Amino acid sequence: MVNKIWWKILSFLLLVYTIVAGFLLPVPRLNILNETIRNLYFHVCMWMGMMVLFAISFYHSVKYLRHQNFRSDIASSSYAALGSFFGILGYATGFLWVNVTWVTDQGQSIGSVLKEPKLIGAAIALLIYGAYFVLRGSFTDIDKRARVSAVYNIFAFAMLFPSIWIIPRLVGSLHPGAPGSDSGNPALDRTDLDSTMRMIFYPAIIGWTLLGVWIATLKIRLELIKNKNIINE
């Protein structure tokens, strides 16, 4: 029993530590970012957690295509759902950050912000995963739904990298750290994160990711109970 709950306890403790230390401990005074850099413990960490959850979903899709195990289909869709949820939270916290840094401090218009390649790429990635769930809901045949969903999920995961990480870096961007950006400092640059922030940032990534896995496992268990008859056939 202990072996099954230790990582859940760890997730809880890390998130408590992230929230308390993230708001109370000092942060470096960087140009434009200032106190808003505390959002790093939420915005960036949720994106990191999203990538891990999508990667696990991708793994289960490949596993389903190899073994045709209905449990893998349920696991794949559950992790994709939690990854999408984390992506929405990451997008929302990022948009709040934008309103403080780009709009308030830099005087950028909302129109220019909405054209930002990083935001557009992230929105496209989330819409692709949104289409995944629409696709799943359009099938009544369980086997066909699982096969088509698995193939599409592999495509969706492959599209994450160009839409979020590659294309925005090839064009002009306001996002910190992008080529030609004058909107502040790249939050992940080693010169921007002091030792105190690193002590919070890395545990925060682990804590948020473990929380996502925790919720996904609960969702999987619920789906297995709901589909008990199908699994036992």
C-alpha positions as CSV (number, residue, x, y, z in Angstrom):
1,M,0.0,0.0,0.0
2,V,2.8,2.4,0.9
3,N,4.5,1.8,-2.5
4,K,1.3,3.0,-4.2
5,I,0.8,6.2,-2.3
6,W,4.3,7.6,-1.7
7,W,4.4,9.5,-4.9
8,K,1.0,11.0,-4.3
9,I,2.1,12.2,-0.9
10,L,5.2,13.6,-2.6
11,S,3.1,15.4,-5.2
12,F,1.0,17.0,-2.4
13,L,4.1,18.1,-0.4
14,L,5.9,19.5,-3.5
15,L,2.8,21.6,-4.5
16,V,2.4,23.0,-1.0
17,Y,6.0,23.9,-1.0
18,T,5.7,25.4,-4.5
19,I,2.8,27.6,-3.6
20,V,4.1,28.8,-0.2
21,A,7.8,29.3,-1.2
22,G,6.8,30.5,-4.7
23,F,4.9,33.5,-3.2
24,L,7.0,34.2,-0.2
25,L,10.7,33.7,-1.1
26,P,12.5,36.5,-3.0
27,V,12.9,36.6,-6.8
28,P,15.5,38.4,-8.9
29,R,14.4,41.9,-10.2
30,L,14.6,41.4,-14.0
31,N,13.7,43.9,-16.6
32,I,9.9,43.9,-17.4
33,L,9.3,40.6,-15.6
34,N,9.8,41.8,-12.1
35,E,7.5,40.1,-9.6
36,T,5.6,38.4,-12.4
37,I,8.4,35.9,-12.7
38,R,6.7,34.0,-9.9
39,N,4.3,32.8,-12.6
40,L,7.2,30.6,-13.8
41,Y,6.3,28.1,-11.1
42,F,2.8,27.7,-12.6
43,H,2.8,28.6,-16.3
44,V,6.0,26.9,-17.4
45,C,5.7,24.0,-15.0
46,M,2.2,23.2,-16.3
47,W,3.5,23.2,-19.9
48,M,6.2,20.8,-18.8
49,G,3.6,18.6,-17.1
50,M,1.5,18.8,-20.2
51,M,4.3,17.5,-22.4
52,V,4.9,14.6,-20.0
53,L,1.2,13.7,-19.9
54,F,1.0,13.8,-23.7
55,A,4.1,11.7,-24.0
56,I,2.5,9.0,-21.8
57,S,-0.7,9.2,-23.9
58,F,1.4,8.7,-27.0
59,Y,3.1,5.7,-25.4
60,H,-0.2,4.1,-24.7
61,S,-1.5,4.8,-28.2
62,V,1.5,3.0,-29.7
63,K,1.0,0.2,-27.1
64,Y,-2.6,-0.2,-28.2
65,L,-1.7,-0.5,-31.9
66,R,0.8,-3.2,-31.0
67,H,-1.3,-5.3,-28.6
68,Q,-4.9,-4.2,-29.2
69,N,-5.5,-3.9,-25.4
70,F,-8.5,-1.9,-24.5
71,R,-6.9,-0.8,-21.3
72,S,-4.2,1.0,-23.3
73,D,-6.9,2.9,-25.2
74,I,-8.5,4.1,-22.0
75,A,-5.1,5.1,-20.6
76,S,-4.2,7.0,-23.8
77,S,-7.4,9.0,-23.8
78,S,-7.2,9.7,-20.0
79,Y,-3.6,11.0,-20.2
80,A,-4.6,13.1,-23.3
81,A,-7.5,14.6,-21.4
82,L,-5.2,15.6,-18.5
83,G,-2.6,16.8,-20.8
84,S,-5.1,19.0,-22.6
85,F,-6.4,20.3,-19.2
86,F,-2.8,21.2,-18.2
87,G,-2.3,22.9,-21.6
88,I,-5.4,25.0,-21.0
89,L,-4.2,26.0,-17.6
90,G,-0.7,26.8,-19.0
91,Y,-2.3,28.9,-21.8
92,A,-4.5,30.8,-19.3
93,T,-1.6,31.6,-17.0
94,G,0.5,32.6,-19.9
95,F,-2.2,35.0,-21.2
96,L,-2.4,36.5,-17.8
97,W,1.3,37.0,-17.8
98,V,1.1,38.6,-21.3
99,N,-1.4,41.2,-20.0
100,V,1.0,42.3,-17.3
101,T,4.3,42.3,-19.3
102,W,3.6,42.8,-23.0
103,V,0.4,44.9,-22.7
104,T,0.9,46.9,-19.4
105,D,4.7,47.3,-19.3
106,Q,5.4,47.4,-23.1
107,G,2.3,49.0,-24.3
108,Q,1.6,46.3,-26.9
109,S,-1.9,46.2,-28.3
110,I,-4.2,43.2,-27.7
111,G,-4.2,42.8,-31.5
112,S,-0.5,42.3,-31.7
113,V,-0.5,40.0,-28.7
114,L,-3.2,37.8,-30.4
115,K,-0.9,37.5,-33.4
116,E,2.0,36.3,-31.3
117,P,3.4,33.1,-32.9
118,K,3.8,31.4,-29.5
119,L,0.2,31.9,-28.6
120,I,-1.0,30.9,-32.0
121,G,1.1,27.7,-32.0
122,A,-0.1,26.8,-28.5
123,A,-3.7,27.3,-29.5
124,I,-3.2,25.2,-32.6
125,A,-1.7,22.4,-30.6
126,L,-4.6,22.4,-28.1
127,L,-7.2,22.5,-30.9
128,I,-5.6,19.5,-32.5
129,Y,-6.0,17.6,-29.2
130,G,-9.5,19.0,-28.9
131,A,-10.3,17.4,-32.3
132,Y,-9.0,14.1,-30.9
133,F,-11.8,14.0,-28.4
134,V,-14.4,15.0,-31.0
135,L,-13.1,12.2,-33.2
136,R,-13.4,9.7,-30.4
137,G,-17.0,10.8,-29.8
138,S,-17.9,10.3,-33.4
139,F,-17.5,6.5,-33.4
140,T,-20.0,4.0,-32.0
141,D,-17.8,1.0,-32.8
142,I,-15.4,0.6,-29.9
143,D,-12.6,-1.1,-31.8
144,K,-12.6,1.3,-34.7
145,R,-12.7,4.3,-32.3
146,A,-9.7,2.9,-30.4
147,R,-7.6,2.3,-33.6
148,V,-8.4,5.6,-35.3
149,S,-7.9,7.5,-32.0
150,A,-4.5,5.9,-31.5
151,V,-3.3,6.8,-35.0
152,Y,-4.6,10.4,-34.6
153,N,-3.1,10.7,-31.1
154,I,0.4,9.8,-32.5
155,F,-0.1,12.5,-35.2
156,A,-1.2,15.1,-32.5
157,F,1.8,14.4,-30.4
158,A,4.1,14.8,-33.4
159,M,2.5,18.2,-34.1
160,L,3.3,19.4,-30.6
161,F,6.9,20.1,-31.3
162,P,6.7,22.2,-34.5
163,S,3.7,24.2,-33.2
164,I,5.0,25.0,-29.8
165,W,8.8,24.7,-29.9
166,I,10.1,25.0,-33.5
167,I,7.9,27.3,-35.6
168,P,7.6,30.1,-33.0
169,R,11.4,30.2,-32.7
170,L,11.8,30.6,-36.5
171,V,9.8,33.8,-36.7
172,G,9.7,37.0,-34.9
173,S,8.2,36.7,-31.4
174,L,7.6,38.8,-28.3
175,H,8.0,35.7,-26.1
176,P,11.0,36.0,-23.7
177,G,14.0,34.1,-25.1
178,A,12.8,34.1,-28.7
179,P,15.3,35.4,-31.4
180,G,14.9,39.1,-31.7
181,S,12.8,39.4,-28.6
182,D,13.1,42.6,-26.5
183,S,10.3,41.7,-24.2
184,G,12.3,40.7,-21.2
185,N,14.6,37.9,-20.2
186,P,14.2,34.2,-21.1
187,A,12.8,32.8,-17.9
188,L,14.7,29.5,-18.3
189,D,18.1,31.1,-19.0
190,R,20.7,30.0,-16.5
191,T,21.5,33.7,-15.8
192,D,17.9,34.5,-14.9
193,L,17.1,31.8,-12.5
194,D,19.0,32.3,-9.2
195,S,19.6,29.4,-6.8
196,T,16.4,30.2,-4.8
197,M,14.2,30.0,-7.9
198,R,15.8,26.7,-9.0
199,M,15.0,25.3,-5.6
200,I,11.3,25.9,-6.3
201,F,11.1,25.6,-10.1
202,Y,12.3,22.0,-10.5
203,P,10.3,20.6,-7.6
204,A,7.3,22.5,-9.0
205,I,7.7,20.7,-12.3
206,I,7.7,17.3,-10.5
207,G,4.8,18.3,-8.3
208,W,2.5,19.4,-11.1
209,T,3.4,16.5,-13.3
210,L,2.7,14.0,-10.5
211,L,-0.6,15.6,-9.8
212,G,-1.6,15.2,-13.5
213,V,-0.6,11.5,-13.4
214,W,-2.5,11.1,-10.2
215,I,-5.7,12.5,-11.6
216,A,-5.2,10.5,-14.8
217,T,-4.9,7.2,-12.9
218,L,-8.2,8.0,-11.1
219,K,-9.8,8.7,-14.4
220,I,-8.5,5.4,-15.8
221,R,-9.9,3.5,-12.8
222,L,-13.3,5.1,-13.3
223,E,-13.3,4.3,-17.0
224,L,-12.3,0.7,-16.3
225,I,-15.2,0.3,-13.9
226,K,-17.6,1.9,-16.4
227,N,-16.4,-0.5,-19.2
228,K,-15.9,-3.6,-17.1
229,N,-18.1,-5.7,-19.3
230,I,-16.2,-4.8,-22.4
231,I,-12.8,-5.4,-20.9
232,N,-13.8,-8.9,-19.6
233,E,-15.1,-10.0,-23.0
